Amino acid sequence: MTSLDLEAKTPTANLSDCIDLPKYQTYDGRAKKVIPLPSEQPLRYTATATAERRDGRWMITKVNTQGGGTC
């Protein structure tokens, strides 16, 4: 969690995480083989999300991913 505002009319939280794909595989069930990731595809993504508390529950209202770099 990068920030939290519980005092706002609609409480909000901002979250950040790393999506790490080096071991991720896509599998073609018909051909029964692994499909390689495109060589230009980043293997790490920084993901950020905004959550709002409504009716007693936290709901993700925005997600953003940016590929490349380190995390």
Secondary structure by P-SEA (a helix, b strand, c coil): cccccccccbbbbbbbbbbbcccbbbbcccccbbbbcccccccbbbbbbbbbbccccccccbbbbbccccc
